[in-house]
Amino acid sequence: MRREPRPLTARQEAVLAVIKVWLAERGHGPTVREIGARVGLSSTSSVAHQLGRLEARGLIVRTGRDWSTCVLCEEPPARRPGLRSRGPGGGADGYTRPAP
């Protein structure tokens, strides 16, 4: 039995909205302090916690070490039951043919 993912909390939605607007306006991600100032969180660790939860859900990803390098991820395609990916170049048995 598969559980439906929990909806985003109000705080997670606010953090995600700040990131979306910031990226659209400036072309790079906001810092942890900038996010905290926009959503009303003074603790950088609580902002980092919210960012970590969004990253774990696959909504944002960091391209570097800092949170200011985060970018939005596209929605993953819905999986159809019973179908498996064979990977890149996989044949019917999941293996690729050796190069001639």
N, C-alpha and C positions, 0 to 999 in steps of 0.2 A: 504494500500500500504506500503510495507516494503522497507526501504532504504538499499542500500548496504553500508557496513562499509567503511569509508574512508581509503585510504592506509596510511601506516606509513609515517611520514615525514622523511627526510634524517637524522635529528638529533635523532629521535626515533630509526631508524635503527642502527645508530652508537652506541647508548647507549645499545641497545639489543645485538649488536655484541660484545661489550666490556664485557658484563655480560656473554655471552656464552663462550668466550675465557677464561675469568677469572675463571669461574666454572670448565672448563675442565682442566686448568693448576693447580689450587690451591685447588679445592674441596669446596670452600666457596665463597660467593659473595663479590664483591669489596665494599669499602666504597664510600660514595658520593664524597669525595674529589678525590679518585682514579679514579672514572668514569669521573669526571670533567677534570682531568689532561689528560686523554686519548682522550676525544672528544673535548677538547679545550674550556671548559666552566669554568670560574673562580668563578662564583657564585654558591654556594651550593644550593641556593633556586631554581635556574633554573634547576639544575640537579634533585633535588627533584620533581620539577614540571613534568619533563619528565618521571621520574620513576612512579609518580602518574598516568600519562596518560597511561603508559604501564600496570600498575596494573588494571586500570579501564577497559582496553580492554581485560583483562584476559590473558595477555602474561607472566606476572610474578606474583609471590605471595610471601609475606613475611611470614616466619615461626616464626618471633619474632617481636620486636618493631622496630629495626633498619633496614635500607635498606640493610645493609651488610648481612642480613639473607635471602635475596630474592633468589628464585629459579625459574627456567623456568617452565611454565605450558605447558602441551601437548596441541596440537590443539584440541579444542572440536569437537566432531563428528558433521557432518552436520545433521541438523534436516530435517526429511522428512515431508512434509506438510500432515496434517490430522492425524498424529499419536501423541498420548499423552503418557507420562510416567505415569504408575500407582504407581510409587514409589516402595520401597523395599517390596517384598512380597505381593503386592496388587493383589487382585482378579479381576474378571471382573468388579465389581462395585467400585474398588479402596479401598475396606476395607479388612482388614486381618481377618482371622478367630480367634476366641478366643481360647486360649490354653486349652486343655482338662484337 
